[in-house]
Amino acid sequence: MNKLTLIVFSLPFLSACSPSMPELPDLPSLSDISKVIPGVYLPVVYKADIHQGSVLERFKINQLKVDMSKAQVQDLIGSPSIIDPFHDNQWDYINHSTLHQTDDIRYRLVLKFDGDTLTDINTAGIDSLSQLTDKEKILEDKRIADEKAAAEAKVLEEKRIADEKAAAEAKAEAEAEAEAERIAQEIAAAEAAAAEAKTLEEKRIADEKAAAEAKAEAERILEANKPWYQF
């Protein structure tokens, strides 16, 4: 730095000694000072990163699922940047950050709800988010495999329950049919027995009537043939 200062301050005195003002040489730009004067570096102005909006991670966004509640969404990725009081069914997660040493961050995640239930996840605006790390990819693959296994187990469990329900319904229907058949047979037997008893009773009455009529007829004949001296 002292060498540069000496050169700059010496130029006016050198020009005063010459008969005509010489043209000044092109001075190096500030960024090239270190190339002209080795070991001389100008200070770099520090620029702080400016973070504005929601800070999201792709790993957690990938865990969002339709049918989640608002509380589950907040537990996973935090509160949204914007909630329109007139449109509470939409949450916007927006980030507009200016970074000094890396590319700026611009992304927007839009979630839509039906009441308290998540119905739509719009990730079209999160391309600038960092991709998954190798560790996150492993965890992501494991999560997907676990969810697939759980879904398959759920399907099998639902099938088992459906089969058991169908078997129980079939058993109940068979038992109901058997009971109905038993009752029908009992009713038929009772009706047959009643009919038989009625027939026997009617025959008994008819026989008793016939016997009474025959007795009365015999007595009448006997009375009619009775000798005169027995009157």
C-alpha positions in Angstrom: 0.0 0.0 0.0 2.9 2.4 0.8 4.4 1.8 -2.7 1.2 2.7 -4.4 0.8 5.9 -2.3 4.4 6.9 -3.1 3.8 6.5 -6.8 0.6 8.5 -6.8 2.1 11.4 -4.8 5.3 11.5 -6.8 3.5 12.1 -10.2 2.7 15.9 -9.6 6.3 16.6 -8.7 7.7 14.7 -11.6 5.4 16.6 -14.0 6.5 20.0 -12.6 10.1 19.2 -13.6 9.3 18.3 -17.2 8.8 20.9 -20.0 5.4 19.5 -20.9 2.8 17.7 -18.9 3.1 14.0 -19.8 0.1 11.8 -20.1 -0.6 9.9 -16.9 -0.3 6.1 -17.3 -3.5 4.1 -16.9 -3.8 3.2 -13.3 -4.7 -0.4 -12.5 -8.3 -1.0 -11.3 -8.8 -1.7 -7.6 -9.4 -5.3 -8.3 -6.1 -5.6 -10.2 -3.9 -4.0 -7.5 -2.7 -7.3 -6.2 -1.5 -8.2 -9.7 0.5 -5.0 -10.0 1.8 -4.8 -6.5 2.2 -8.3 -5.1 1.2 -8.6 -1.5 -1.2 -5.7 -1.6 -4.9 -6.5 -1.1 -7.7 -4.1 -0.7 -10.3 -4.9 1.9 -13.5 -6.6 0.6 -16.7 -5.1 1.7 -18.8 -7.6 3.7 -22.3 -8.1 2.5 -24.6 -9.9 4.9 -27.0 -12.5 3.7 -30.6 -11.4 3.8 -33.1 -14.1 4.6 -36.8 -13.3 4.1 -39.7 -15.7 4.4 -40.2 -19.3 5.3 -37.2 -21.6 5.5 -38.1 -25.0 4.1 -36.3 -28.2 3.4 -37.1 -30.4 0.4 -36.7 -33.5 2.7 -39.6 -32.3 4.9 -41.7 -31.1 2.0 -41.5 -34.6 0.5 -43.2 -35.9 3.7 -46.3 -33.8 3.2 -49.4 -35.9 2.3 -52.9 -35.2 1.3 -55.4 -35.7 4.2 -53.0 -34.3 6.8 -54.5 -31.8 9.3 -53.3 -28.2 9.6 -51.6 -29.0 12.9 -49.7 -31.9 11.3 -48.5 -29.6 8.5 -47.3 -27.0 11.0 -45.5 -29.6 13.0 -43.7 -30.7 9.9 -42.7 -27.5 8.0 -43.8 -24.7 10.4 -46.3 -21.9 9.9 -46.9 -20.3 6.5 -45.6 -16.9 5.4 -49.0 -15.8 4.3 -52.5 -16.7 5.4 -55.2 -14.7 3.7 -57.9 -14.1 6.4 -60.5 -14.2 3.6 -59.1 -17.4 2.1 -58.0 -19.5 5.0 -58.1 -22.6 2.7 -54.7 -21.6 1.2 -51.3 -21.4 2.9 -48.3 -19.9 1.1 -44.7 -20.6 2.1 -42.6 -17.9 0.3 -38.9 -17.3 0.6 -37.0 -14.4 -1.1 -33.4 -14.5 0.2 -30.4 -12.6 -1.1 -27.1 -14.5 -0.4 -23.6 -13.0 -0.7 -21.5 -16.1 -1.7 -24.1 -18.3 -3.3 -27.1 -18.0 -5.6 -30.1 -16.2 -4.3 -33.1 -18.3 -3.1 -36.5 -17.8 -4.6 -39.3 -20.4 -3.9 -43.0 -20.7 -3.2 -44.9 -23.7 -1.8 -48.7 -23.5 -2.0 -51.0 -25.7 0.1 -54.7 -25.9 -0.1 -57.2 -27.2 2.5 -60.8 -28.2 2.8 -61.6 -27.2 6.3 -58.8 -28.7 8.4 -57.8 -31.3 5.7 -54.9 -30.9 3.3 -56.2 -31.5 -0.3 -53.5 -30.1 -2.6 -49.7 -29.7 -2.6 -48.3 -27.4 -5.3 -44.5 -27.7 -5.4 -44.1 -26.1 -8.9 -42.3 -23.1 -7.3 -39.6 -24.9 -5.2 -37.0 -25.7 -7.9 -34.4 -23.5 -6.3 -34.5 -25.5 -3.1 -31.4 -27.6 -2.5 -31.6 -31.2 -3.6 -31.6 -34.0 -1.1 -28.2 -34.9 0.4 -27.0 -38.5 0.2 -28.1 -39.1 3.8 -31.5 -37.6 3.1 -31.9 -39.7 0.0 -31.2 -42.9 2.1 -33.8 -41.8 4.7 -36.2 -40.8 1.9 -35.9 -44.2 0.3 -36.4 -45.9 3.6 -39.5 -43.8 4.4 -41.0 -44.6 1.0 -40.3 -48.3 1.4 -41.8 -48.2 4.9 -44.9 -46.4 3.7 -45.3 -48.9 0.8 -45.0 -51.8 3.2 -47.5 -50.2 5.6 -49.9 -49.6 2.7 -49.6 -53.2 1.6 -50.1 -54.4 5.1 -53.1 -52.2 5.4 -54.6 -53.7 2.2 -53.9 -57.2 3.5 -55.5 -56.3 6.9 -58.5 -54.8 5.2 -58.9 -57.9 3.0 -58.6 -60.1 6.1 -61.3 -58.1 7.9 -63.5 -58.2 4.8 -63.0 -61.9 4.5 -63.9 -62.4 8.2 -66.9 -60.2 7.8 -68.1 -62.1 4.7 -67.6 -65.4 6.5 -69.5 -64.2 9.5 -72.3 -62.9 7.3 -72.4 -66.2 5.4 -72.4 -68.1 8.7 -75.2 -65.9 10.1 -77.2 -66.3 7.0 -76.8 -70.1 7.0 -77.8 -70.2 10.7 -80.8 -67.9 10.0 -81.9 -70.2 7.1 -81.5 -73.3 9.2 -83.4 -71.7 12.1 -86.1 -70.6 9.6 -86.3 -74.2 8.2 -86.5 -75.6 11.8 -89.3 -73.2 12.7 -91.1 -74.0 9.4 -90.8 -77.7 10.1 -92.0 -77.3 13.7 -95.0 -75.3 12.4 -95.7 -77.9 9.7 -95.5 -80.7 12.3 -97.7 -78.8 14.7 -100.2 -78.1 12.0 -100.2 -81.7 10.9 -100.6 -82.9 14.4 -103.5 -80.5 14.9 -105.1 -81.6 11.7 -104.7 -85.2 12.7 -106.1 -84.5 16.2 -109.0 -82.7 14.6 -109.7 -85.6 12.3 -109.6 -88.1 15.2 -111.9 -85.9 17.3 -114.3 -85.5 14.5 -114.2 -89.3 13.9 -114.8 -89.9 17.7 -117.7 -87.5 17.7 -119.1 -89.1 14.5 -118.6 -92.6 16.0 -120.3 -91.6 19.3 -123.1 -90.0 17.3 -123.5 -93.1 15.1 -123.4 -95.3 18.2 -126.0 -93.2 20.0 -128.2 -93.2 16.9 -127.9 -97.0 16.5 -128.7 -97.4 20.2 -131.7 -95.1 19.9 -132.9 -97.0 16.8 -132.5 -100.4 18.6 -134.4 -99.1 21.6 -137.1 -97.8 19.3 -137.4 -101.1 17.5 -137.4 -103.0 20.7 -140.1 -100.7 22.1 -142.1 -101.1 18.9 -141.9 -104.9 19.1 -142.7 -105.1 22.8 -145.7 -107.5 23.5 -149.0 -105.9 24.5 -148.9 -107.4 28.0 -145.7 -105.7 28.8 -147.1 -102.2 28.3 
